[in-house]
């Protein structure tokens, strides 16, 4: 167990920020987690070689569904800050409380 723990601890980017982790954390299936590839143009060894004075910050956003107090299906594309009415497919169930339907992991370039 200790060897496995040390191995998992040494690979935080691969294990901690995986589709499995986000699916479990947000209670969605793996096909509902969408992850952009990590850009490497800020890496020291990327051409041209040398310090690029930038890095990428991970950004996680969710799409949430719920039912309004009037019974209409509503959706939020900004983690529940604003909501709008939408028309779901006929065979889709929209829960009464705010529920995460999809998770998006993207990268934002930051200057150092």
CNS distance restraints for C-alpha pairs under 8 A (distance, minus, plus):
assign (resid   1 and name CA) (resid   5 and name CA) 6.05 0.50 0.50
assign (resid   2 and name CA) (resid   6 and name CA) 6.11 0.50 0.50
assign (resid   3 and name CA) (resid   7 and name CA) 6.14 0.50 0.50
assign (resid   4 and name CA) (resid   8 and name CA) 6.15 0.50 0.50
assign (resid   5 and name CA) (resid   9 and name CA) 6.03 0.50 0.50
assign (resid   6 and name CA) (resid  10 and name CA) 6.11 0.50 0.50
assign (resid   7 and name CA) (resid  11 and name CA) 6.64 0.50 0.50
assign (resid   8 and name CA) (resid  12 and name CA) 6.72 0.50 0.50
assign (resid   8 and name CA) (resid  15 and name CA) 6.78 0.50 0.50
assign (resid  11 and name CA) (resid  15 and name CA) 6.10 0.50 0.50
assign (resid  11 and name CA) (resid  16 and name CA) 7.85 0.50 0.50
assign (resid  12 and name CA) (resid  16 and name CA) 5.01 0.50 0.50
assign (resid  12 and name CA) (resid  17 and name CA) 7.21 0.50 0.50
assign (resid  13 and name CA) (resid  17 and name CA) 5.48 0.50 0.50
assign (resid  13 and name CA) (resid  18 and name CA) 7.68 0.50 0.50
assign (resid  14 and name CA) (resid  18 and name CA) 6.09 0.50 0.50
assign (resid  15 and name CA) (resid  21 and name CA) 7.61 0.50 0.50
assign (resid  16 and name CA) (resid  21 and name CA) 6.28 0.50 0.50
assign (resid  17 and name CA) (resid  21 and name CA) 6.30 0.50 0.50
assign (resid  17 and name CA) (resid  22 and name CA) 7.23 0.50 0.50
assign (resid  18 and name CA) (resid  22 and name CA) 6.62 0.50 0.50
assign (resid  19 and name CA) (resid  23 and name CA) 5.97 0.50 0.50
assign (resid  19 and name CA) (resid  30 and name CA) 6.32 0.50 0.50
assign (resid  19 and name CA) (resid  33 and name CA) 6.21 0.50 0.50
assign (resid  19 and name CA) (resid  34 and name CA) 7.90 0.50 0.50
assign (resid  19 and name CA) (resid  35 and name CA) 7.49 0.50 0.50
assign (resid  20 and name CA) (resid  24 and name CA) 6.13 0.50 0.50
assign (resid  20 and name CA) (resid  30 and name CA) 6.67 0.50 0.50
assign (resid  21 and name CA) (resid  25 and name CA) 6.03 0.50 0.50
assign (resid  22 and name CA) (resid  26 and name CA) 5.97 0.50 0.50
assign (resid  22 and name CA) (resid  33 and name CA) 7.04 0.50 0.50
assign (resid  22 and name CA) (resid 103 and name CA) 7.55 0.50 0.50
assign (resid  23 and name CA) (resid  27 and name CA) 5.59 0.50 0.50
assign (resid  23 and name CA) (resid  28 and name CA) 4.91 0.50 0.50
assign (resid  23 and name CA) (resid  29 and name CA) 5.67 0.50 0.50
assign (resid  23 and name CA) (resid  30 and name CA) 5.67 0.50 0.50
assign (resid  23 and name CA) (resid  32 and name CA) 7.69 0.50 0.50
assign (resid  23 and name CA) (resid  33 and name CA) 6.46 0.50 0.50
assign (resid  24 and name CA) (resid  28 and name CA) 6.77 0.50 0.50
assign (resid  26 and name CA) (resid 100 and name CA) 6.57 0.50 0.50
assign (resid  26 and name CA) (resid 103 and name CA) 7.77 0.50 0.50
assign (resid  27 and name CA) (resid 100 and name CA) 7.45 0.50 0.50
assign (resid  28 and name CA) (resid  32 and name CA) 6.24 0.50 0.50
assign (resid  28 and name CA) (resid  33 and name CA) 7.54 0.50 0.50
assign (resid  28 and name CA) (resid 100 and name CA) 7.24 0.50 0.50
assign (resid  28 and name CA) (resid 101 and name CA) 6.71 0.50 0.50
assign (resid  28 and name CA) (resid 102 and name CA) 7.08 0.50 0.50
assign (resid  29 and name CA) (resid  33 and name CA) 7.22 0.50 0.50
assign (resid  32 and name CA) (resid 101 and name CA) 7.03 0.50 0.50
assign (resid  32 and name CA) (resid 102 and name CA) 4.86 0.50 0.50
assign (resid  32 and name CA) (resid 103 and name CA) 6.30 0.50 0.50
assign (resid  33 and name CA) (resid 102 and name CA) 6.00 0.50 0.50
assign (resid  33 and name CA) (resid 103 and name CA) 4.79 0.50 0.50
assign (resid  33 and name CA) (resid 104 and name CA) 6.06 0.50 0.50
assign (resid  33 and name CA) (resid 105 and name CA) 7.76 0.50 0.50
assign (resid  34 and name CA) (resid 102 and name CA) 7.78 0.50 0.50
assign (resid  34 and name CA) (resid 103 and name CA) 6.14 0.50 0.50
assign (resid  34 and name CA) (resid 104 and name CA) 4.84 0.50 0.50
assign (resid  34 and name CA) (resid 105 and name CA) 6.17 0.50 0.50
assign (resid  35 and name CA) (resid 104 and name CA) 5.96 0.50 0.50
assign (resid  35 and name CA) (resid 105 and name CA) 4.65 0.50 0.50
assign (resid  35 and name CA) (resid 106 and name CA) 6.25 0.50 0.50
assign (resid  36 and name CA) (resid 105 and name CA) 6.16 0.50 0.50
assign (resid  36 and name CA) (resid 106 and name CA) 5.17 0.50 0.50
assign (resid  36 and name CA) (resid 107 and name CA) 7.21 0.50 0.50
assign (resid  37 and name CA) (resid 106 and name CA) 7.77 0.50 0.50
assign (resid  38 and name CA) (resid  56 and name CA) 7.94 0.50 0.50
assign (resid  38 and name CA) (resid 107 and name CA) 6.76 0.50 0.50
assign (resid  39 and name CA) (resid  56 and name CA) 7.51 0.50 0.50
assign (resid  39 and name CA) (resid 107 and name CA) 7.63 0.50 0.50
assign (resid  40 and name CA) (resid  46 and name CA) 6.92 0.50 0.50
assign (resid  41 and name CA) (resid  46 and name CA) 5.91 0.50 0.50
assign (resid  41 and name CA) (resid  47 and name CA) 7.79 0.50 0.50
assign (resid  42 and name CA) (resid  46 and name CA) 7.03 0.50 0.50
assign (resid  42 and name CA) (resid  51 and name CA) 7.74 0.50 0.50
assign (resid  42 and name CA) (resid  52 and name CA) 5.37 0.50 0.50
assign (resid  42 and name CA) (resid  53 and name CA) 7.24 0.50 0.50
assign (resid  42 and name CA) (resid  54 and name CA) 5.56 0.50 0.50
assign (resid  42 and name CA) (resid  55 and name CA) 5.67 0.50 0.50
assign (resid  42 and name CA) (resid  56 and name CA) 7.68 0.50 0.50
assign (resid  43 and name CA) (resid  51 and name CA) 7.55 0.50 0.50
assign (resid  43 and name CA) (resid  52 and name CA) 7.08 0.50 0.50
assign (resid  43 and name CA) (resid  55 and name CA) 7.85 0.50 0.50
assign (resid  44 and name CA) (resid  49 and name CA) 6.02 0.50 0.50
assign (resid  44 and name CA) (resid  50 and name CA) 5.00 0.50 0.50
assign (resid  44 and name CA) (resid  51 and name CA) 5.22 0.50 0.50
assign (resid  44 and name CA) (resid  52 and name CA) 6.69 0.50 0.50
assign (resid  45 and name CA) (resid  49 and name CA) 5.10 0.50 0.50
assign (resid  45 and name CA) (resid  50 and name CA) 6.49 0.50 0.50
assign (resid  46 and name CA) (resid  50 and name CA) 7.68 0.50 0.50
assign (resid  53 and name CA) (resid 111 and name CA) 6.02 0.50 0.50
assign (resid  53 and name CA) (resid 112 and name CA) 4.92 0.50 0.50
assign (resid  54 and name CA) (resid 109 and name CA) 6.99 0.50 0.50
assign (resid  54 and name CA) (resid 110 and name CA) 5.55 0.50 0.50
assign (resid  54 and name CA) (resid 111 and name CA) 4.24 0.50 0.50
assign (resid  54 and name CA) (resid 112 and name CA) 4.88 0.50 0.50
assign (resid  55 and name CA) (resid 109 and name CA) 5.94 0.50 0.50
assign (resid  55 and name CA) (resid 110 and name CA) 5.40 0.50 0.50
assign (resid  55 and name CA) (resid 111 and name CA) 6.51 0.50 0.50
assign (resid  55 and name CA) (resid 112 and name CA) 7.04 0.50 0.50
assign (resid  56 and name CA) (resid 107 and name CA) 5.83 0.50 0.50
assign (resid  56 and name CA) (resid 108 and name CA) 5.38 0.50 0.50
assign (resid  56 and name CA) (resid 109 and name CA) 4.53 0.50 0.50
assign (resid  56 and name CA) (resid 110 and name CA) 5.82 0.50 0.50
assign (resid  57 and name CA) (resid 107 and name CA) 5.57 0.50 0.50
assign (resid  57 and name CA) (resid 108 and name CA) 5.23 0.50 0.50
assign (resid  57 and name CA) (resid 109 and name CA) 6.44 0.50 0.50
assign (resid  57 and name CA) (resid 110 and name CA) 6.92 0.50 0.50
assign (resid  58 and name CA) (resid 105 and name CA) 6.84 0.50 0.50
assign (resid  58 and name CA) (resid 106 and name CA) 5.93 0.50 0.50
assign (resid  58 and name CA) (resid 107 and name CA) 4.78 0.50 0.50
assign (resid  58 and name CA) (resid 108 and name CA) 6.50 0.50 0.50
assign (resid  59 and name CA) (resid 105 and name CA) 5.68 0.50 0.50
assign (resid  59 and name CA) (resid 106 and name CA) 5.22 0.50 0.50
assign (resid  59 and name CA) (resid 107 and name CA) 5.75 0.50 0.50
assign (resid  59 and name CA) (resid 108 and name CA) 6.85 0.50 0.50
assign (resid  60 and name CA) (resid 103 and name CA) 7.07 0.50 0.50
assign (resid  60 and name CA) (resid 104 and name CA) 5.72 0.50 0.50
assign (resid  60 and name CA) (resid 105 and name CA) 4.60 0.50 0.50
assign (resid  60 and name CA) (resid 106 and name CA) 6.54 0.50 0.50
assign (resid  61 and name CA) (resid  77 and name CA) 7.92 0.50 0.50
assign (resid  61 and name CA) (resid  78 and name CA) 6.82 0.50 0.50
assign (resid  61 and name CA) (resid  79 and name CA) 6.22 0.50 0.50
assign (resid  61 and name CA) (resid 103 and name CA) 5.93 0.50 0.50
assign (resid  61 and name CA) (resid 104 and name CA) 5.26 0.50 0.50
assign (resid  61 and name CA) (resid 105 and name CA) 6.60 0.50 0.50
assign (resid  62 and name CA) (resid  77 and name CA) 6.49 0.50 0.50
assign (resid  62 and name CA) (resid  78 and name CA) 6.71 0.50 0.50
assign (resid  62 and name CA) (resid  79 and name CA) 5.27 0.50 0.50
assign (resid  62 and name CA) (resid 100 and name CA) 6.41 0.50 0.50
assign (resid  62 and name CA) (resid 101 and name CA) 7.35 0.50 0.50
assign (resid  62 and name CA) (resid 102 and name CA) 5.64 0.50 0.50
assign (resid  62 and name CA) (resid 103 and name CA) 4.53 0.50 0.50
assign (resid  62 and name CA) (resid 104 and name CA) 6.09 0.50 0.50
assign (resid  63 and name CA) (resid  75 and name CA) 7.13 0.50 0.50
assign (resid  63 and name CA) (resid  76 and name CA) 5.69 0.50 0.50
assign (resid  63 and name CA) (resid  77 and name CA) 4.73 0.50 0.50
assign (resid  63 and name CA) (resid  78 and name CA) 6.91 0.50 0.50
assign (resid  63 and name CA) (resid  79 and name CA) 6.36 0.50 0.50
assign (resid  63 and name CA) (resid  80 and name CA) 7.99 0.50 0.50
assign (resid  63 and name CA) (resid 100 and name CA) 5.90 0.50 0.50
assign (resid  63 and name CA) (resid 101 and name CA) 5.61 0.50 0.50
assign (resid  63 and name CA) (resid 102 and name CA) 5.14 0.50 0.50
assign (resid  63 and name CA) (resid 103 and name CA) 6.52 0.50 0.50
assign (resid  64 and name CA) (resid  75 and name CA) 5.64 0.50 0.50
assign (resid  64 and name CA) (resid  76 and name CA) 5.11 0.50 0.50
assign (resid  64 and name CA) (resid  77 and name CA) 6.69 0.50 0.50
assign (resid  64 and name CA) (resid  79 and name CA) 6.68 0.50 0.50
assign (resid  64 and name CA) (resid  80 and name CA) 6.57 0.50 0.50
assign (resid  64 and name CA) (resid  98 and name CA) 6.12 0.50 0.50
assign (resid  64 and name CA) (resid  99 and name CA) 5.31 0.50 0.50
assign (resid  64 and name CA) (resid 100 and name CA) 4.42 0.50 0.50
assign (resid  64 and name CA) (resid 101 and name CA) 5.43 0.50 0.50
assign (resid  64 and name CA) (resid 102 and name CA) 7.24 0.50 0.50
assign (resid  65 and name CA) (resid  73 and name CA) 7.25 0.50 0.50
assign (resid  65 and name CA) (resid  74 and name CA) 5.84 0.50 0.50
assign (resid  65 and name CA) (resid  75 and name CA) 4.62 0.50 0.50
assign (resid  65 and name CA) (resid  76 and name CA) 6.55 0.50 0.50
assign (resid  65 and name CA) (resid  94 and name CA) 6.49 0.50 0.50
assign (resid  65 and name CA) (resid  95 and name CA) 6.98 0.50 0.50
assign (resid  65 and name CA) (resid  97 and name CA) 7.82 0.50 0.50
assign (resid  65 and name CA) (resid  98 and name CA) 5.63 0.50 0.50
assign (resid  65 and name CA) (resid  99 and name CA) 5.41 0.50 0.50
assign (resid  65 and name CA) (resid 100 and name CA) 6.53 0.50 0.50
assign (resid  65 and name CA) (resid 101 and name CA) 6.53 0.50 0.50
assign (resid  66 and name CA) (resid  73 and name CA) 5.96 0.50 0.50
assign (resid  66 and name CA) (resid  74 and name CA) 5.41 0.50 0.50
assign (resid  66 and name CA) (resid  75 and name CA) 6.52 0.50 0.50
assign (resid  66 and name CA) (resid  94 and name CA) 5.97 0.50 0.50
assign (resid  66 and name CA) (resid  95 and name CA) 5.24 0.50 0.50
assign (resid  66 and name CA) (resid  96 and name CA) 5.18 0.50 0.50
assign (resid  66 and name CA) (resid  97 and name CA) 5.12 0.50 0.50
assign (resid  66 and name CA) (resid  98 and name CA) 4.66 0.50 0.50
assign (resid  66 and name CA) (resid  99 and name CA) 6.35 0.50 0.50
assign (resid  67 and name CA) (resid  71 and name CA) 5.55 0.50 0.50
assign (resid  67 and name CA) (resid  72 and name CA) 5.45 0.50 0.50
assign (resid  67 and name CA) (resid  73 and name CA) 4.51 0.50 0.50
assign (resid  67 and name CA) (resid  74 and name CA) 5.65 0.50 0.50
assign (resid  67 and name CA) (resid  94 and name CA) 6.56 0.50 0.50
assign (resid  67 and name CA) (resid  95 and name CA) 6.18 0.50 0.50
assign (resid  67 and name CA) (resid  96 and name CA) 4.60 0.50 0.50
assign (resid  67 and name CA) (resid  97 and name CA) 6.57 0.50 0.50
assign (resid  67 and name CA) (resid  98 and name CA) 7.79 0.50 0.50
assign (resid  68 and name CA) (resid  72 and name CA) 5.26 0.50 0.50
assign (resid  68 and name CA) (resid  73 and name CA) 6.28 0.50 0.50
assign (resid  68 and name CA) (resid  74 and name CA) 6.31 0.50 0.50
assign (resid  68 and name CA) (resid  96 and name CA) 7.40 0.50 0.50
assign (resid  72 and name CA) (resid  85 and name CA) 6.70 0.50 0.50
assign (resid  73 and name CA) (resid  85 and name CA) 5.85 0.50 0.50
assign (resid  73 and name CA) (resid  86 and name CA) 5.97 0.50 0.50
assign (resid  73 and name CA) (resid  87 and name CA) 6.94 0.50 0.50
assign (resid  73 and name CA) (resid  88 and name CA) 7.48 0.50 0.50
assign (resid  73 and name CA) (resid  94 and name CA) 6.40 0.50 0.50
assign (resid  74 and name CA) (resid  83 and name CA) 6.10 0.50 0.50
assign (resid  74 and name CA) (resid  84 and name CA) 5.27 0.50 0.50
assign (resid  74 and name CA) (resid  85 and name CA) 4.29 0.50 0.50
assign (resid  74 and name CA) (resid  86 and name CA) 5.61 0.50 0.50
assign (resid  75 and name CA) (resid  83 and name CA) 5.44 0.50 0.50
assign (resid  75 and name CA) (resid  84 and name CA) 5.50 0.50 0.50
assign (resid  75 and name CA) (resid  85 and name CA) 6.34 0.50 0.50
assign (resid  75 and name CA) (resid  86 and name CA) 6.49 0.50 0.50
assign (resid  76 and name CA) (resid  80 and name CA) 5.23 0.50 0.50
assign (resid  76 and name CA) (resid  81 and name CA) 7.10 0.50 0.50
assign (resid  76 and name CA) (resid  82 and name CA) 5.83 0.50 0.50
assign (resid  76 and name CA) (resid  83 and name CA) 4.65 0.50 0.50
assign (resid  76 and name CA) (resid  84 and name CA) 6.59 0.50 0.50
assign (resid  77 and name CA) (resid  82 and name CA) 7.64 0.50 0.50
assign (resid  77 and name CA) (resid  83 and name CA) 7.74 0.50 0.50
assign (resid  78 and name CA) (resid  82 and name CA) 6.65 0.50 0.50
assign (resid  80 and name CA) (resid  98 and name CA) 7.83 0.50 0.50
assign (resid  88 and name CA) (resid  92 and name CA) 6.40 0.50 0.50
assign (resid  88 and name CA) (resid  94 and name CA) 7.92 0.50 0.50
assign (resid  95 and name CA) (resid  99 and name CA) 6.95 0.50 0.50
